[in-house]
Amino acid sequence: MPAEAIPRPEDCNCFAIRSAARHVTQFYDQFLALTGLRTTQFSVLARLKLLGPLTINTLAGDMVMDRTTLGRNIRPLQRDGLIRIETTASDRRAKELHLTNMGEKRLRAAMKGWSQAQARFETAVGRRRAAALRTMLAAVAASKFAPVERGTAR
């Protein structure tokens, strides 16, 4: 394959977004470390606090995650008593996630670290640029392009 056909990492949208996401995640994780939460776990607790009980499928869709990845993130939350999982009354196959009192307390404790990370990020990037970045990324996440089945990309 000729060298000019190989994309440079900085020219790949996916690489740029994933690199930035890993960098920012590691940064926020440092601020949340004292609470024993990772960024994704913090986001799960915050979503449950904000939106109330959600089925695993609904939360996975809301967080743009597959069920397996979400499952790896909720297991320690359940083990530590921060969430509880219940079968829904309307569909015995569906599992609903509930934030526990202990989960609310941990979320409140983690808010301090999250707020510090958020402030430091906005200081480094600029408040307006950070807001514009969130708007742009939300538009990307809501865009009409979607993953395609293997072998069908065109």
C-alpha positions as CSV (number, residue, x, y, z in Angstrom):
1,M,0.0,0.0,0.0
2,P,1.5,3.4,-1.0
3,A,2.4,5.7,2.0
4,E,0.1,8.4,0.7
5,A,-2.9,6.1,1.0
6,I,-2.4,5.6,4.7
7,P,-4.2,8.3,6.6
8,R,-2.3,10.2,9.2
9,P,-3.8,9.8,12.7
10,E,-4.5,13.6,12.9
11,D,-6.5,13.4,9.7
12,C,-8.9,10.7,11.1
13,N,-12.0,12.0,12.8
14,C,-12.4,8.8,14.8
15,F,-8.8,8.8,16.1
16,A,-9.0,12.5,17.1
17,I,-12.3,12.0,19.0
18,R,-11.2,8.8,20.7
19,S,-7.8,10.3,21.7
20,A,-9.4,13.4,23.1
21,A,-12.0,11.3,24.9
22,R,-9.4,9.1,26.5
23,H,-7.4,12.2,27.6
24,V,-10.4,13.9,29.1
25,T,-11.6,10.7,30.8
26,Q,-8.2,10.2,32.4
27,F,-8.3,13.8,33.6
28,Y,-11.8,13.5,35.1
29,D,-11.0,10.1,36.6
30,Q,-8.1,11.7,38.6
31,F,-10.6,14.1,40.2
32,L,-13.1,11.4,41.0
33,A,-10.6,8.9,42.3
34,L,-11.1,9.7,46.0
35,T,-14.8,8.7,45.7
36,G,-13.9,5.3,44.1
37,L,-15.8,6.2,41.0
38,R,-14.7,6.3,37.4
39,T,-16.1,8.8,35.0
40,T,-18.5,6.4,33.3
41,Q,-19.8,5.2,36.7
42,F,-20.3,8.8,37.8
43,S,-22.3,9.4,34.6
44,V,-24.5,6.4,35.3
45,L,-25.3,7.6,38.8
46,A,-25.9,11.2,37.6
47,R,-28.3,9.9,34.8
48,L,-30.2,7.8,37.3
49,K,-30.5,10.8,39.7
50,L,-31.6,13.1,36.9
51,L,-33.9,10.8,35.0
52,G,-35.1,8.3,37.7
53,P,-35.1,4.5,37.3
54,L,-34.2,3.4,33.8
55,T,-34.0,0.0,32.1
56,I,-30.6,-1.2,31.2
57,N,-31.4,-0.9,27.4
58,T,-32.7,2.7,27.8
59,L,-29.7,3.8,29.8
60,A,-27.3,2.1,27.4
61,G,-29.0,3.9,24.5
62,D,-29.0,7.2,26.4
63,M,-25.2,6.9,27.1
64,V,-24.5,5.6,23.5
65,M,-23.0,2.3,25.0
66,D,-23.7,-1.3,24.2
67,R,-25.3,-3.4,27.0
68,T,-22.1,-5.4,27.6
69,T,-20.0,-2.3,28.3
70,L,-22.8,-0.8,30.5
71,G,-23.0,-4.1,32.3
72,R,-19.2,-3.9,33.2
73,N,-19.8,-0.5,34.6
74,I,-22.9,-1.2,36.6
75,R,-21.6,-4.4,38.3
76,P,-19.3,-2.6,40.7
77,L,-22.1,0.0,41.4
78,Q,-24.5,-2.8,42.3
79,R,-21.9,-4.7,44.3
80,D,-21.1,-1.5,46.3
81,G,-24.8,-0.9,47.0
82,L,-24.9,2.3,44.9
83,I,-27.6,1.0,42.5
84,R,-30.1,-1.8,42.7
85,I,-31.4,-3.8,39.8
86,E,-35.1,-4.8,39.7
87,T,-37.2,-6.7,37.2
88,T,-39.8,-4.3,35.7
89,A,-43.5,-5.0,36.5
90,S,-44.5,-4.6,32.8
91,D,-41.9,-7.0,31.4
92,R,-40.3,-9.6,33.6
93,R,-37.3,-9.9,31.1
94,A,-36.4,-6.2,31.5
95,K,-34.1,-5.0,34.2
96,E,-34.5,-1.5,35.7
97,L,-31.7,0.4,37.5
98,H,-32.5,2.3,40.6
99,L,-30.2,4.8,42.4
100,T,-29.9,3.9,46.1
101,N,-29.6,6.3,49.1
102,M,-25.9,5.2,49.3
103,G,-25.6,5.9,45.6
104,E,-27.0,9.4,46.0
105,K,-24.5,10.1,48.8
106,R,-21.6,8.9,46.7
107,L,-22.8,11.0,43.8
108,R,-22.9,14.1,46.0
109,A,-19.4,13.4,47.2
110,A,-18.2,12.9,43.6
111,M,-19.8,16.2,42.5
112,K,-17.0,18.1,44.2
113,G,-14.3,16.4,42.1
114,W,-16.4,16.6,39.0
115,S,-16.9,20.3,39.5
116,Q,-13.2,20.8,40.0
117,A,-12.4,18.9,36.8
118,Q,-15.1,20.8,34.9
119,A,-13.7,24.1,36.1
120,R,-10.1,23.2,35.2
121,F,-11.2,21.9,31.8
122,E,-13.1,25.1,31.0
123,T,-10.1,27.3,32.3
124,A,-7.7,25.4,30.0
125,V,-10.0,25.3,26.9
126,G,-12.1,28.4,27.5
127,R,-15.7,28.5,28.7
128,R,-17.1,29.4,25.3
129,R,-15.0,26.9,23.4
130,A,-15.9,24.1,25.9
131,A,-19.7,24.9,25.4
132,A,-19.2,24.9,21.6
133,L,-17.4,21.6,21.9
134,R,-20.2,20.1,23.9
135,T,-22.7,21.3,21.3
136,M,-20.7,20.0,18.4
137,L,-20.2,16.6,20.1
138,A,-23.9,16.4,20.9
139,A,-24.7,17.0,17.3
140,V,-22.3,14.2,16.3
141,A,-23.9,11.8,18.8
142,A,-27.4,12.7,17.5
143,S,-26.4,12.6,13.8
144,K,-28.1,10.3,11.3
145,F,-25.1,8.2,10.4
146,A,-25.1,5.0,12.4
147,P,-22.9,1.9,12.6
148,V,-23.3,-0.4,9.7
149,E,-23.3,-4.1,9.6
150,R,-19.9,-5.7,8.8
151,G,-19.2,-5.9,5.1
152,T,-22.0,-3.4,4.2
153,A,-20.1,-0.1,4.5
154,R,-20.3,2.0,1.4
